[in-house]
Amino acid sequence: MNNLKTFGQTVRNYREARGLLLRQLAAELEVDTAFISKMERGEKRATRAHVEKLANVLKVSNDELLTIWLSDKLLNTLEQEPSAYNALKLTEKRLKTKAL
């Protein structure tokens, strides 16, 4: 999958590739069809629990979907911030330090 696509676009691509209708995916996640439609268009945000269920239903890597989902969350938080890039670089350094 193209890693520049949004979480919603990625979900839609996988859903369509698996031949699932919106209502079928909604039933699996125990949400309404409108939520899935809006999530795919970027108008609603999935929760971490949704992401994990989606990975299972769509038979894709949980790590792949979580990474894209987190990327969307970061972008939505930082896109209007002038110092966003510097903050991300600092965060990367801090994450590397914690991983040691």
Wavefront OBJ file of the C-alpha trace (Angstrom):
o trace
v 0.000 0.000 0.000
v 1.065 3.571 -0.631
v 2.236 4.913 2.737
v 1.197 8.468 1.832
v -2.476 7.537 1.848
v -4.575 8.427 4.854
v -5.855 5.812 7.252
v -9.333 6.070 5.752
v -8.058 5.710 2.190
v -6.039 2.676 3.234
v -9.056 1.053 4.890
v -11.203 1.724 1.810
v -8.570 0.203 -0.488
v -8.327 -2.953 1.623
v -12.115 -3.188 2.037
v -12.708 -2.896 -1.697
v -9.872 -5.320 -2.490
v -11.570 -7.879 -0.238
v -14.964 -7.238 -1.818
v -16.545 -6.079 1.440
v -19.451 -3.661 1.454
v -19.571 -0.769 3.917
v -22.394 -2.475 5.797
v -20.438 -5.718 6.102
v -17.418 -3.959 7.583
v -19.663 -1.904 9.849
v -21.310 -5.072 11.166
v -17.913 -6.604 11.957
v -16.895 -3.481 13.904
v -20.332 -3.108 15.513
v -20.726 0.463 14.233
v -23.117 1.987 11.750
v -22.407 2.223 8.038
v -22.238 6.021 8.189
v -19.306 5.811 10.613
v -17.298 3.618 8.229
v -18.112 5.892 5.294
v -17.094 9.014 7.224
v -13.950 7.325 8.548
v -12.893 6.405 5.021
v -13.409 10.040 3.945
v -11.473 11.380 6.947
v -14.507 12.957 8.602
v -14.518 10.620 11.620
v -11.602 9.157 13.552
v -11.236 5.504 14.393
v -10.179 4.445 17.871
v -7.260 2.148 18.559
v -9.773 -0.647 19.218
v -11.320 -0.017 15.788
v -7.880 -0.223 14.190
v -7.176 -3.582 15.786
v -10.563 -4.975 14.691
v -10.067 -3.598 11.182
v -6.690 -5.303 10.859
v -8.270 -8.600 11.839
v -11.320 -8.264 9.571
v -9.324 -6.982 6.595
v -6.584 -9.580 7.182
v -3.775 -7.045 7.199
v -0.943 -6.313 9.571
v -2.041 -4.651 12.789
v 1.292 -2.821 12.810
v 0.708 -1.406 9.316
v -2.729 -0.011 10.174
v -1.592 1.299 13.568
v 1.353 3.078 11.959
v -0.868 4.820 9.402
v -3.477 5.620 12.082
v -0.829 7.147 14.370
v 0.621 9.099 11.458
v -2.818 10.600 10.779
v -3.194 11.496 14.464
v 0.196 13.221 14.490
v -0.514 15.077 11.270
v -3.896 16.280 12.533
v -2.276 17.535 15.731
v 0.757 19.168 14.147
v -0.207 20.341 10.665
v -0.838 23.955 11.712
v 2.189 24.195 13.997
v 5.177 26.131 12.616
v 7.606 24.091 14.749
v 6.052 20.715 13.910
v 9.071 19.315 12.078
v 11.469 20.279 14.879
v 9.096 18.799 17.460
v 8.982 15.530 15.524
v 12.782 15.390 15.305
v 13.046 15.938 19.063
v 10.402 13.298 19.713
v 12.275 10.823 17.527
v 15.446 11.389 19.582
v 13.498 10.946 22.821
v 11.877 7.742 21.567
v 15.273 6.326 20.567
v 16.628 7.137 24.047
v 13.692 5.346 25.710
v 14.185 2.298 23.472
v 17.727 1.765 24.772
l 1 2 3 4 5 6 7 8 9 10 11 12 13 14 15 16 17 18 19 20 21 22 23 24 25 26 27 28 29 30 31 32 33 34 35 36 37 38 39 40 41 42 43 44 45 46 47 48 49 50 51 52 53 54 55 56 57 58 59 60 61 62 63 64 65 66 67 68 69 70 71 72 73 74 75 76 77 78 79 80 81 82 83 84 85 86 87 88 89 90 91 92 93 94 95 96 97 98 99 100
